[in-house]
Every structure is written in structure tokens, then in C-alpha cells.
């Protein structure tokens, strides 16, 4: 069976969308990874989104509060890691300081977002209430594994006993949680933990052994349902080097075909979710921002799998 390719015309339309509509940070990431652009431009755009406390804002279109959040700070550190920087980078060091200050000992985890007054535009799932933290399971699966991975990469001055404890908690939780309870975003956290070389090999491998079961429990395999929200093949496998590519290759290859078939007329890939009528004045701008994020992501994935003609 021949594999579909994104045509040169399709690529050009996607590039035009990114250059015209994507936010400055996403545009800089695109230039760096797909057009050999300068990484300093990416760092400049990141620095513009770093608050005085070292945390980041403005990197999640579904949560537009100006306060620092672990959610945005983790995304910033993922970008910094992709640039090849380490704990000596001042931007990363300040971000780690924010993460350490945000730790909640009784949860042995981190809140994804801070308590807020619901004034700034946000998706319904970020609407704050007294039950918010509990509704997220006190963050046992998301974001704890991702924070642990980031601390191993950038936390050269972190108390080793603390880092060891958090690592052990991640491994213990991964070993006992029911696979069906590990939804899309939580799975991505465990993938990050188990594929980060800085994490000790024994811990990585223990979590890695659980990943196929996590994926099998929630993976949407019917192409007719890929227009909805849920764990889709390229959420679990974003490059051929992924340890999950071999067991799920059939679905990944189909999903790549699906992406090529469903590129929008404007050249973008759109989010498969909405704010369900809340903040109607803000959602159109958020949707365009998400299109920029997703179009850069899809172009990188298609390129990684050799699907760009």
C-alpha cells in the first residue's frame, strides 16, 4: 500500500498559514525546526512570556490568565530542551525555580494552573472552583511525570533526595494506575518521563513497560472518530524513533494519511475541540492560535515520517 504524501502545494498552504496567522513563538519554533532558523529568536519569544517569578504565561490558548502556570512553564522547558540547552541557561534555571516553588507536598505533585478568578478567557475545563484540584486527581498523572522529567533535565542544583522521591512516586503510580484511567494528556506526561534520557534508566524502563497497555486502553483506532477528541495515534507516537511506533505502526500510518486528507482549505489543521459556547468573543482568536500550534506540530510530524512531498 502506497503511503500518502503532503503535496508541495499542501505544504505551501500550511507554511503560508503559519507565517500569516501563528503566534510569534510558534512561528519562531517553525522557522527553527523546519527552515533552519536561529534558535535565539525562539529564546527571545520565550523570554517575552516569562514572568518575574520565573514561570510562564501565554503558551496555552485555552488558558489566558496572565499568572504563571506549571502548564505553560512545562511547555517552555520542552521547547528549551529541543533547542539543546541545559540547566546553565538562565531562562531554564528561573523556570525550574518556579516549579520548585509551586510544589504541593501533600499531593507530591504540582497544580497545572493556579487558582484564578475566571475573568480571563479560558476553556470550560480550566474553570476554577473549590473542587478543581480534586477533579484533576490532585495531579497524580498530569503533570507530575512531566515535571519530574524536566527536573532531571534542568535541575542540576536540586536536592537529590527530593528528585529521587518524586521519581519513585512517578514509577509507583505508573505501576498501579488502571490503564483506562490514563487519558490523553496524562499519557503524554508518562511518555515524556520514559523517553527523557536524563531520567535514570531503571525508572524510565519501568514506566516504558506500562505504556503499551496505557495506549491500548484508550487509543481511538477508528478513522471515522478521529475528528473528535481522544487519544489518537500521533498523540502517542510523534516520530519513527518512538518506542511505541512498532506496536502501533498500522494506526500511525493510517493517521498520517488522515492528516493529509483533512488539511483545511486555509492550509491549517484545526483543533477538534471548542469552548462550547463560553467566551464567544475570545474563542475565534483562540481557535486561530491553536491552528498555528497544531499546523506546526503536524508539519513536524509529517516531515519526521517522510510524508512531505
C-alpha positions, -999 to 999 in steps of 0.1 A, spaced: 0 0 0 14 34 -10 16 60 17 1 94 11 23 124 8 16 160 16 19 177 -18 42 207 -23 10 228 -27 -3 215 6 30 223 23 30 258 8 -5 264 21 4 252 56 36 273 56 16 304 45 -9 299 73 19 297 99 37 327 86 5 347 84 -15 336 115 6 318 140 17 335 172 53 348 173 66 319 195 50 292 173 63 310 142 98 311 157 96 273 165 85 266 130 114 286 115 140 269 137 129 233 133 117 233 96 136 262 80 169 261 99 161 294 117 180 309 145 173 295 179 180 329 195 147 341 180 129 313 198 146 322 231 136 359 226 100 349 222 101 327 252 117 354 273 88 377 264 64 352 281 84 347 313 70 363 344 91 378 372 86 346 393 103 326 366 71 309 354 55 313 320 22 326 308 5 329 274 15 295 259 -19 278 262 -47 294 242 -72 276 263 -59 293 295 -52 330 290 -47 342 326 -16 363 329 -3 345 360 25 319 357 13 283 355 30 249 356 11 242 324 28 269 304 62 265 322 64 229 312 58 237 275 85 264 277 110 239 291 101 213 264 110 240 238 142 249 256 152 212 257 146 208 220 169 238 214 197 218 231 201 240 262 207 227 297 204 238 333 230 265 328 206 285 307 192 314 328 157 312 314 155 275 323 170 280 357 144 305 366 116 283 353 129 254 375 128 278 404 91 285 397 84 247 395 101 241 428 82 269 445 49 255 431 53 221 446 25 209 469 39 184 494 6 168 505 0 159 468 36 152 460 27 170 427 21 203 411 -11 221 402 -14 226 364 -28 261 368 -30 284 398 -63 294 414 -79 322 394 -110 344 393 -122 331 360 -120 366 345 -95 358 317 -109 338 287 -104 301 292 -118 267 282 -145 252 304 -121 226 318 -99 253 332 -128 270 351 -118 274 387 -139 261 416 -132 248 451 -132 213 437 -108 220 408 -77 203 422 -97 172 433 -113 169 399 -78 166 384 -70 138 408 -46 161 426 -24 159 395 -11 123 401 -8 116 364 -7 150 349 16 169 353 38 150 378 57 128 353 64 157 330 77 179 359 99 151 371 114 147 336 120 184 334 137 185 368 160 157 357 170 177 326 173 211 341 176 206 379 214 203 384 211 221 417 180 203 430 182 183 463 189 147 450 167 132 477 138 152 466 144 143 429 147 106 439 115 107 459 95 123 430 109 98 405 100 69 427 64 83 431 60 85 394 72 49 389 50 37 417 19 54 404 26 42 368 27 7 381 -6 8 400 -29 30 379 -56 14 358 -46 19 321 -81 32 312 -76 60 337 -46 73 319 -62 97 294 -45 115 265 -28 143 284 -16 121 312 -3 95 287 18 123 271 33 130 306 43 94 310 57 93 275 78 123 283 91 108 315 100 74 299 117 89 268 138 116 286 174 103 287 182 123 318 158 102 338 175 72 354 173 42 331 156 19 357 128 44 362 124 51 325 122 14 317 97 7 344 73 33 331 80 24 295 69 -11 301 34 2 310 30 25 280 16 -1 255 -11 -11 280 -20 26 286 -23 32 248 -43 1 241 -68 10 268 -78 44 253 -65 46 217 -91 57 191 -84 34 162 -115 41 140 -107 69 115 -143 79 115 -138 90 151 -106 109 146 -125 142 142 -134 140 178 -114 144 210 -95 114 224 -61 96 222 -52 94 186 -22 75 172 0 106 166 -6 117 202 12 86 213 38 84 185 52 116 171 83 102 153 96 69 140 121 67 168 92 65 194 93 32 213 56 29 206 58 31 168 64 -6 162 34 -19 182 10 7 168 25 13 133 -6 3 114 -27 30 132 1 56 130 4 52 92 -33 55 88 -34 86 109 -7 102 88 -28 95 58 -58 110 76 -39 142 84 -30 147 48 -66 141 37 -81 165 63 -58 196 59 -81 226 59 -87 248 29 -67 275 47 -37 252 49 -41 246 86 -51 218 109 -78 228 133 -84 218 169 -110 191 174 -125 207 204 -141 241 213 -151 261 243 -187 250 239 -201 285 237 -182 301 266 -163 333 259 -177 336 224 -158 368 218 -125 352 226 -128 317 211 -123 327 175 -89 341 183 -80 311 205 -90 288 176 -66 306 152 -39 304 178 -45 266 182 -44 263 144 -10 278 144 2 254 171 -13 223 155 -1 232 120 35 235 132 31 202 151 16 184 121 42 197 97 69 184 120 53 150 124 47 146 86 83 156 80 96 132 107 78 103 89 89 113 55 54 123 44 62 158 29 65 156 -8 
